[in-house]
Every structure is written in structure tokens, then in C-alpha cells.
Amino acid sequence: MSSTPYDQVQTLYRTLLVFATVAVLILAVGLVEFVYFEPPGQTTGVKARIVGVYTYDPATGTTAGTDRSAFGRSEEFAAVVDWSGLPTNLSVDVRWYDGFGTIVGRVGPSTPAELGNSSVVPVITPPGLHHNLPGQYTFVVERLQGGLPVEVLARRIVLVER
Amino acid sequence: MSTSTYTTPPAANPHPRLRPGRYGIAIAVAAVVVITLVISSLLNYVYLDTIPARTSLYGLLAVALIALGTYIGVRAFTRDRADRRKHLIRAGVLLGLGTLLWLLVIDVFVFTQAAGPLIAALCALACLPTTAFGLFVVRRMDRNEKEPWRLVLVAAAWGAIVATSLVIWGETIWDQVAQHALVPGPGLDASTAFSAGLLEELAKGLAVVLLFLVMRNDFDDVVDGIVYGAAVGLGFNFLESIAYMTNMYAIFSPEGYGWAAAGLQWYGRQGLGLFFGHTTYTAFIGAGLGIARQLPNKRQKAFAIASGFLTAIAAHFSWDAWVQFFPIDNTLFGLVEMHLRTLIMTGPFTAAVIALLIFGIRYEAMGLTDQFRKEAATGSGAILLEEVPILSSPWRRLKQRLRAFQRRGLRAYLEVARLQSAQLDLAMERWHRERQEIDTPLEAEDALRLRVIELRHWVPAA
């Protein structure tokens, strides 16, 4: 029989190892989540064409001016997508994300055939706000599979200035 | 010339190469930090065409200061032993302060420019008392042997200034690449969370690693590790709070909600989240290092340190990646949801740190009590047999100090406090020596014993 007293540091060490095991599980779940939403092997080579981002008149639903990459916060703006180069049966949607990652404009899901030649996708000022929030806005044309976006077919980033 | 000046007394732990090895790692870590800061300064200058970017270039001054410090440090070793320590401390303190202050200027520009200096100053003022309270509480958690304020503040300053400077470009590059390559949504959120968890915890953890390597005498066990780790986290949380408050103010002030948005950030980070977020995450790193401090073999030490880092990274990741699955209503009930979310998502991690802390305190107390008894049995006079129950209990120690205060005022209180502190230091030294986890010579223990006896002469029986 051993007379050596049990070192309590070993208890602390083992407890920490248990925490580390839980940590590995958490990170593994995170990795699975990442792979689920970013499935590998989804590159089709198809590219959508974003004609440009322009100032937008919500009353008429039309765009005006030249293609820009920065807007004032009181300016309304919209992206124009040309669907003509895409396979007609592809499931797609388009979204605007603001600097917080909130969707602030969307068209679809649909197919290029149903969306016609082109789509004007405006940024909608969130309810309760007078103007768009400043920051980087990301516009993406996405290919969907099983209702989930799996590939970005085109992307534009514009800045809404302070 | 005294011969004792150049002789090395035997260490308790018979591994003569242990100390140089530790210091070598510390120098390597410091070099990596300096190189990263240089690269960060250059990148700021090249890619950010703004005033803060130009200011950041002068971050290179920090490198010059460190080079100068190294020079002075090396020169100090040619002096005699008595002068050497003095010169080393002077060089270290002055250059360390210069570096930290310069980085602070850069950080203030980089992180708070959105709302202007006045708002940034007000936000900093709002965060100061809460962070100070946090540091006070964290330091008080070590019931037996409180860490020196200078080290706790250095840890917090590293978290606020150095760690934030270290991660800025890593996170920026990671996020830019991800933003241009990934599908927006949960996948991108997970990527950003991996970046924050990994880079921020590594940057914060470096401070605790350096304290572990260099300040071994003040890094005793898991309790000390948790204290230093939490202090680094509080420092990081301080600057991050200011950055978020100023940013939210700048975004929402034209809508008329600027102060409300900044206030909500303040409450979330400096009130509700003061001990939950960064404080908890980095405390895990400290716990890992503190446990490694007392483990006997290198394999276990490595596993303990890695486990601390892993747990911190996972805890940080889980909040950043999954917080969007707990949305907050824009109603009054949102306030309840906000508290519940923090409690559910970070509460278990904080509870885990508290469990380690409580166990660590109890274990430390057992070890110290054992050493009080053994020292009393030697009859050296440093610790008397009747003092053992008092020294073993923080409450009884406090009562003894209060009794001294009632009898002879504040001076007596402080004298008793100094005596108790010296007795605890002696017991701690003995504890480490018995466990063979110390590399200071036996003379250090004798010096502590003499100090206790000397202090006892000034303290009448309490």
C-alpha cells in the first residue's frame, strides 16, 4: 500500500482536462457549423454580373447616376443585377447586408428565368431609423441548394459614410 | 570584495538550467511581440491613409525604446550585484512605461477616432471605475497572498494596450479575406468567431505566459494564474468597451440614439459582462499556467497550458459564433433576454473558473497551514504555534489586524498586516521548496525568515 499522499494539483489538472475536452467539442461543433454553411466543392464556375450600384428613387423604383462605391447615409441606393448570363433554372437570391450583418434588402429566392433580364435591389432603411446606418454594406448574388445559400456568384461592397 | 557576491547557492529544485531556459523562452516571446508590433505599425502606415496611421508609424519608437532598454540591461550586468538590480529595474520600468504609453496613444487614435476625442474621453471615464472595481475584486479573490498591484496593473495594461495592438491586423486581414470569400451568414460568423477566439486569446495569453516565465516568485499556483488572467481580460475589456461605445455613438448619434447606444454597450460590457466575457476567458489561460506551475512533469505542464488556452478560445468562440441564435427583442422584455443570454452562454464558463478558483484557494490554504505548523515546529520564532490557527484563516487574520487597529490605530494595523504578509510569504516559499517547484536558493527562505523575525520586533503582541 502506498503511503504517498494524493497531490491535489492532480485533481485540478484533471478538472482542467475535462474543461479542455468540452472546449474541443465546442470547437468541433463550430467547425461542423462552418462546413454545413460553407460546404466544400460547391464552386460551379458560374458568375453573375452586377451591373453597378446607383442612387435609387423609391417613388419610381428606378436607379440614376453612375456606378458608385460610397454613399452618404441619407442617400437611397440599389444594386442592379444582370441575369442574362446565368443558367435559367438556377436557384438564386440576392441580399444586401449592412455592417452588422443584418439583411437590409432582398430579392428571391427564384430563378433567373423568373427574375427577367435584370433586377433592381434597393437597400431598405430599417424601421425606426431615418437613414441607413453607416458602415460597409455587402451585396451578394447567391446560389441556393436545399434552401441554403452555398455559393456566392457575385459580390460588391460599398461604404455608407458617417 | 565579498565572495558571496559571485557564488550561486544551491537551489531547492536541482535543475540548474531551469531558470536560463525559462528566461530564454520569455525573451523569444517578447521578440515575437515586438516584431508583430513593428509589422502592425508599418501596415497601419502603408494601408491606412489617415492621421492615426501616420501616428502608428511612430509605434516604431517603441522598438527603439526596447532596443535602448536591452542595451542598458546588458550594460547593467557588468556592474556589481548591488547596482545591477537597481539599474535593471530603472531601465525596465521607464522603458516599459514609455512603450505602453506610446501604444496607448496609437490605440486611442485607432479605436476611438469614430466619435472624436471628447466622446472617447467620456467613454473612457465611464469605463474606468468599473474596470478599477473589477481589478479590485479580482485581486481580492486571492485570500491568502494577494498579488502586488504593480503586476496586476501591468497585466491589465497589457490586455488594454499590447494585446489590442497585436490582434488588430491579424483580425483585419482574416475578416477581409473571409468577407470576400465566404457566403454571408452563420458560416461567416463562425469564421469571424474563430478569428476572435484564436487571435485575441493568444494575444492576451502572452501576457500571462510572460508573467509565468519571468515573475515566478509572484506566480504561485492556480489562484495567482486566475488573478493575472482575469486582470489581462479586464484590461482588454476596458479598451474594447471604449472602442464599441465610441463606434455605436458615432453610428447612432445622427438618429438621436447615440448616448443610448453607447450606454447599452457600457452596461453590456462594463456592468453585466464585466466578469463574464474576456475576464472569464483569459482567467482560463491563467488557470492552465497556474496548474502547470505545480505539476511535476513537462508533459503534464504542456497539457495544462494547452488546456487553458483551448478552453479560453472555445469559450470566446461560443459567444461570438452563437450569440446571433439568441436575438434580443426591441422591447422592454429585451432587457431580461439580454441578462438571460449572458447567463446561459457565458455563465457556465464563469462557473467553471470559479470552481477552479475555490478549489485552488482551499488547496493553497491546506498547503500553507501545513507549512505554518512545520515552521512553528522548528522553533525559529518566525511563526509561533499559537499563531497557526490565526494565519490559516483570512477572517482571523483580519480580526487580528482590526484588534491591533482598535488598540493602537492605523499604524499598528499596517504593522500587523506586514507581519502577516511576510509570514505568508515564508510559508509559500516553504511550500514550493517542499514540492521542489522553486529555483531560488535556500538563502531566499532564510532572508524571508529573518524579515519576519525583524518585523515581529516592531509589532507588540496583538
Interface residues (C-beta under 8 A of the other chain):
Chain A: Q8 V9 T11 L12 Y13 T15 L16 L17 F19 A20 V22 A23 V24 I26 L27 G30 E33 F34 Y36 F37 E38 R73 R95 Y97 G101 G128 L129 H130 H131 L133 P134 G135 Q136 T138 V140 E142 P149 V150 E151 V152 R155 I157 R162
Chain B: A114 Q179 H180 L182 V183 P184 G185 P186 G187 L188 D189 A190 S191 A193 F194 V222 A250 I251 F252 P254 E255 F284 A287 G288 I291 Q294 L295 Q300 F303 A304 A306 S307 G308 L310 T311 I313 A314 A315 F317 S318 A321 Q324 N330 A352 A355 L356 F359 G360 Y363 M366
